[in-house]
Amino acid sequence: MHMEAKQQDRQDTRTFGERNFGAAALGDVRRTGRLVDLADRIAQHPGATLPQRWNAPAHHVRLSHLC
């Protein structure tokens, strides 16, 4: 079996946020981590409002730190 086929057969265990934003170069690894975390929370509750997605006020602060 070719190396490419073996890699495709492996299950990707990364979260939505890790797959889509984990490599984002935001100047600070903490900002990338915040982005990954917030994207995962949004993906877990796609139809919810922002307050429904966050279970703590600190998550609103995290979002504001990305701007």
N, C-alpha and C positions, 0 to 999 in steps of 0.2 A: 504494500500500500504506500502511496506517495505521502510525503510529509504534509502537504496541504490537506489531503483527505483526512489524515489523522487529526489535524488541528480542527477541522470542521466538525469532526465527530465528537469532540469534547464539548461538554455542556458549558455554556457561559454562565457563571454563577454571580457575575457582577450585577449590581442593582441598576435600575433605570438611570439614576443620577450618575453612577460610576461610568456606565457605558457611554452616556451622552455628554457628560461634563467633566469627567475625572481628569482629563488631560488639559483642561482649560488653564491657560497661563494668565492668571489674574494678579501676578506680582507678589502674592503671598499664599503659601499653601493653606493657610486658615481660610482665606476667602474661597478657594476652590472647594475646600471641605464644606463650607457653609452652603455653597451653590449645590453641591451634590446632595446634601441633607435636605435642602428645601425642595429640590426637584423630586426626590424620593417621596417626600410628604405630599406634594401635589399629585404625583402619579398614583399614590395610594387612595386618594379621594378626589378623583377628577371632576366630579360635579359639585363639590363643596365650595363654600365661600372661603376666603382666606382665614377668618377667625375659626371656622370649623376645621380647617386643615391643621392649624397649629394648636397644640395642647398647652402652650405656655406663652406668656407675653414675650419671653426672650426670643422666640422665633420671629416675631415682628421686628425686633432689634436686629437679628441676623440679616433679615431681608434688607433693612435700611442700610446696613453696612456694605452691602454689595453695590449700592448705587454710588 
